[in-house]
Each structure stands twice: as structure tokens, then as C-alpha cells.
């Protein structure tokens, strides 16, 4: 089995408080990537998870608050990350909007934008 080596890269994962986002962060860190954990709420949980990642995998882990549904919030996060950490080489979008479920063809275009 070939082991993925992401040493020297930085990965940004949105939705890190969900199971999918946390799993992605763990796998990226296990492969050697430094990680940026993006959350919307619960800074304490994000910091605890970042500390756990640093301890278990020996990589850098940074957390940043952002509402990925708002462009001004995304741009502010980008500026903060660039200034305090590093811009990512890898972006994983695991954040999801919480609203009533609809069939894909019934969703308005605005939901995708």
C-alpha cells in the first residue's frame, strides 16, 4: 500500500466540527499536512481539536472562524490566515448549510452560489 505524503503542504477544511470534516482533518494530518480548521461556532471545541491534532500527528494546526455562506466573512478569514498562518495548498469544503432537505432539481440556483 502506498502511503500519501503531504508533508510541506497546508490544507484548509471547512465544517471541521462535523464528522466528515473532522475525519478529513485527521487523514490530512496523518499524511503530514498542516491543517487549518474552519468553524462557524464553538471556538473552544475547535481549539481543543487543533491541540489534539498537533499532539497526535506533530503537524501545525490553526483554527479560524468563518461563515462560508458570506463572502465578506470568507475574505476576512483569508486575510487572517494569510497573515497569521499560511494560505492553503488544499481546500476541502465539508461545511453544509442547515435547511430543510429538497431534491437536487428542486433547489434554487442561489443555494449553490
N, C-alpha and C positions, 0 to 999 in steps of 0.2 A: 504494500500500500504506500502511495506517495503522500508525504506529509506536506501540507501547504505552508510555505514560509512567507509571512507578510512583515517580517522584521523591517524596520525603517519606514513603514507606512503609517498613516493615520486614517482611522475610519470614524465616520460620524454616523450614529444610529439614532433615528427619531423613534419615539414611542418606547423608550427604554424601560418604562415601568410595566409594560405588558409582557406577557410570557414570550411572545415572538421576539420582541426587541431585546429582552434580557438574554435569550438564547443566542441571538446573533452576536451580541456583545461578547458573550463568553467564548464563542467559537473564533471570533476575530482576535480576541486577546490571546487565546490558546495558540493561535497561529503566529503570534508575535506582534500584532498591530497595536499601536497606541490607540486609545478609543476616546471619543467624545460622546457622552451620554446626553441626549436631548430629552428633556421632560417638560411638561407644561405646569404641573403642580407637584408639590411634595419634595422640596429641596433636601430635606433630611434623608428621605429614602434614597434619593439619587446620590447623595454624598456617601451614604453607607455602602451602596452598591459599588461606587467608584473605588472606595477604600478596599472593598473585598476583591475587586478585580486587580488592583495594584498589588495586593498581598499575595493572591493566588497565582498570578501569571507574570509578575515582575515587569509589567508594562506601565506606561503613563496612562492615567485615566482622568479625564476632566468632565465636569458636568455643566450644562448650560440650560437655562430656562428659555422656552420659546413656544409661542402659539404658531404652529406651522401653517395654520389657515389664514394668517395675516402677514402680508408682505413686509410691513414695517417691523414686525417682530422678528421675522427671518433675517432681514437686513441688519438689525441691531445685534442679533446673535452672531451673524457672520463677522461683523466688525469686532465684537468682543473676542471671539475665538481667534481671529487673525492676530489681534493684539496680545492676547494672553496665552495662547497655546500654539496652534498651527492649523492652517487650512487643510481639510481632509483630502486624501487621495481616493478614498472610497466613501460613498454615501449609500446608506441603507434606509429606506423610508418605510418604517414599520408603524408609524403613527396612523391611527384611524379616527375618522370623525364618528362621534356617537350620535346617531339619529335613527329614526325608525327605518327598518330594512325595507328595501324596494328591489324589484327585479332590475337587472342592469339596464335593460332597454327602457325602463320607466324612470330612470334617474335623469334629472336635468343636467345639461352640459355644465352649468355652474358648479355642480358638485365635484366634477373632475378638475375644474380650474382651481 
